[in-house]
């Protein structure tokens, strides 16, 4: 059963990369980065990729070093952060009030 992305509420298409559906594993990350992402409802590589760098930096406890770690981990998997379409605002993070 498909579940919607907690960030944008969209359901993944059938053409989604298999890795996008793979869950993030705590042992691969620093404690701070993993648990800050987890607290925001970011559980899969696909959910992480749909965040912009600016959006990630709005997460309490996530700073430039965590962002560097995220980019490095994505690069190791052959992935990168997806850039939102120009003029389209990034979806709010789960649990964040506008």
LORO-886474 format. One record per residue (C-alpha): residue number from 1; residue in three letters; x negated, y, z. Coordinates in Angstrom, 2 decimals, always signed. Each point is the difference from the previous one (the first is absolute). Example, Ala and Ser with C-alpha at 12.3 -4.5 7.8 and 13.67 -1.06 7.14 Angstrom:
+-----+-----+---------+---------+---------+
:   i :  aa :    east :   north :      up :
+-----+-----+---------+---------+---------+
:   1 : ALA :  -12.30 :   -4.50 :   +7.80 :
:   2 : SER :   -1.37 :   +3.44 :   -0.66 :
+-----+-----+---------+---------+---------+
***
This chain:
+-----+-----+---------+---------+---------+
:   i :  aa :    east :   north :      up :
+-----+-----+---------+---------+---------+
:   1 : UNK :   +0.00 :   +0.00 :   +0.00 :
:   2 : UNK :   -1.36 :   +3.40 :   -0.95 :
:   3 : UNK :   -0.25 :   +2.65 :   +2.69 :
:   4 : UNK :   -0.03 :   +3.73 :   -0.68 :
:   5 : UNK :   -3.12 :   +2.04 :   +0.52 :
:   6 : UNK :   +0.20 :   +1.73 :   +3.41 :
:   7 : UNK :   -1.56 :   +3.10 :   -1.55 :
:   8 : UNK :   +2.21 :   +0.60 :   -3.01 :
:   9 : UNK :   +2.88 :   -2.44 :   +0.40 :
:  10 : UNK :   -0.55 :   -1.42 :   -3.48 :
:  11 : UNK :   +0.02 :   -3.71 :   -0.71 :
:  12 : UNK :   -3.09 :   -1.41 :   -1.73 :
:  13 : UNK :   +0.46 :   -0.96 :   -3.64 :
:  14 : UNK :   -0.70 :   -3.53 :   -1.19 :
:  15 : UNK :   -3.13 :   +1.27 :   -1.76 :
:  16 : UNK :   -1.61 :   +1.05 :   +3.28 :
:  17 : UNK :   -3.54 :   -1.23 :   +0.47 :
:  18 : UNK :   -0.07 :   -3.06 :   +2.32 :
:  19 : UNK :   -2.57 :   +1.76 :   +2.17 :
:  20 : UNK :   +2.46 :   +2.88 :   +0.52 :
:  21 : UNK :   +2.24 :   -2.43 :   +1.87 :
:  22 : UNK :   -2.85 :   -1.40 :   +2.13 :
:  23 : UNK :   +0.02 :   +1.08 :   +3.63 :
:  24 : UNK :   -2.80 :   +2.01 :   +1.54 :
:  25 : UNK :   -2.05 :   -2.13 :   +2.41 :
:  26 : UNK :   -1.12 :   +1.56 :   +3.30 :
:  27 : UNK :   -3.41 :   -1.71 :   -0.01 :
:  28 : UNK :   -0.93 :   +1.76 :   -3.26 :
:  29 : UNK :   +0.45 :   +3.51 :   +1.44 :
:  30 : UNK :   -1.23 :   +2.14 :   +2.85 :
:  31 : UNK :   +2.40 :   -0.15 :   +2.94 :
:  32 : UNK :   +1.06 :   +3.66 :   -0.32 :
:  33 : UNK :   +0.70 :   -0.07 :   -3.74 :
:  34 : UNK :   +1.94 :   -3.26 :   +0.01 :
:  35 : UNK :   +2.22 :   +0.87 :   +2.96 :
:  36 : UNK :   +0.70 :   +3.54 :   -1.21 :
:  37 : UNK :   +1.12 :   -1.42 :   -3.37 :
:  38 : UNK :   +1.99 :   -2.75 :   +1.70 :
:  39 : UNK :   +1.72 :   +2.51 :   +2.31 :
:  40 : UNK :   +1.17 :   +1.89 :   -3.11 :
:  41 : UNK :   +1.53 :   -3.13 :   -1.54 :
:  42 : UNK :   -2.78 :   -0.51 :   -2.54 :
:  43 : UNK :   -0.39 :   -3.78 :   -0.12 :
:  44 : UNK :   -1.05 :   -0.83 :   -3.58 :
:  45 : UNK :   -2.59 :   +1.13 :   -2.51 :
:  46 : UNK :   +2.79 :   +1.26 :   -2.25 :
:  47 : UNK :   +1.46 :   +2.19 :   +2.73 :
:  48 : UNK :   -3.45 :   +1.39 :   +0.73 :
:  49 : UNK :   -0.69 :   +0.73 :   -3.69 :
:  50 : UNK :   +3.20 :   +2.06 :   -0.25 :
:  51 : UNK :   -1.34 :   +2.47 :   +2.58 :
:  52 : UNK :   -1.94 :   +3.03 :   -1.13 :
:  53 : UNK :   -3.18 :   +0.99 :   +1.82 :
:  54 : UNK :   +1.74 :   +3.12 :   +1.31 :
:  55 : UNK :   +2.92 :   -2.06 :   +1.27 :
:  56 : UNK :   -2.34 :   -2.41 :   +1.79 :
:  57 : UNK :   -1.75 :   +2.88 :   +1.73 :
:  58 : UNK :   +3.33 :   +1.07 :   +1.54 :
:  59 : UNK :   +0.07 :   -3.22 :   +2.05 :
:  60 : UNK :   -0.94 :   +0.70 :   +3.61 :
:  61 : UNK :   -3.40 :   -1.51 :   +0.79 :
:  62 : UNK :   -0.99 :   -0.45 :   -3.64 :
:  63 : UNK :   -2.76 :   +2.32 :   -1.17 :
:  64 : UNK :   -2.62 :   +0.28 :   -2.70 :
:  65 : UNK :   -1.95 :   -3.06 :   +1.18 :
:  66 : UNK :   +3.14 :   -2.14 :   -0.06 :
:  67 : UNK :   +0.83 :   +1.34 :   -3.46 :
:  68 : UNK :   -3.50 :   -0.94 :   -1.18 :
:  69 : UNK :   +0.51 :   -3.48 :   +1.43 :
:  70 : UNK :   +3.37 :   -0.32 :   -1.77 :
:  71 : UNK :   -1.46 :   +1.08 :   -3.35 :
:  72 : UNK :   -2.94 :   -2.39 :   +0.43 :
:  73 : UNK :   +2.29 :   -2.92 :   +0.87 :
:  74 : UNK :   +2.22 :   +0.74 :   -3.00 :
:  75 : UNK :   -3.07 :   +0.19 :   -2.24 :
:  76 : UNK :   -1.20 :   -3.38 :   +1.31 :
:  77 : UNK :   +3.34 :   -1.46 :   -1.18 :
:  78 : UNK :   -0.20 :   +1.78 :   -3.37 :
:  79 : UNK :   +2.80 :   +2.38 :   +1.01 :
:  80 : UNK :   +0.38 :   +3.73 :   +0.58 :
:  81 : UNK :   +2.49 :   +2.39 :   +1.51 :
:  82 : UNK :   +2.79 :   +0.77 :   -2.45 :
:  83 : UNK :   +0.39 :   +3.69 :   -0.73 :
:  84 : UNK :   +3.59 :   +1.29 :   +0.18 :
:  85 : UNK :   +1.45 :   +1.46 :   -3.18 :
:  86 : UNK :   -0.57 :   +3.76 :   -0.35 :
:  87 : UNK :   +2.86 :   +1.96 :   +1.49 :
:  88 : UNK :   +1.37 :   -3.04 :   +1.84 :
:  89 : UNK :   -0.41 :   +0.25 :   +3.77 :
:  90 : UNK :   -1.51 :   -2.94 :   +1.83 :
:  91 : UNK :   +2.50 :   -1.97 :   +2.05 :
:  92 : UNK :   -0.08 :   +0.59 :   +3.76 :
:  93 : UNK :   -1.75 :   -2.55 :   +2.16 :
:  94 : UNK :   +2.23 :   -2.23 :   +2.11 :
:  95 : UNK :   +0.44 :   +1.37 :   +3.50 :
:  96 : UNK :   -1.10 :   +3.52 :   -0.99 :
:  97 : UNK :   +2.49 :   +2.82 :   +0.37 :
:  98 : UNK :   -0.11 :   +2.76 :   -2.67 :
+-----+-----+---------+---------+---------+
***
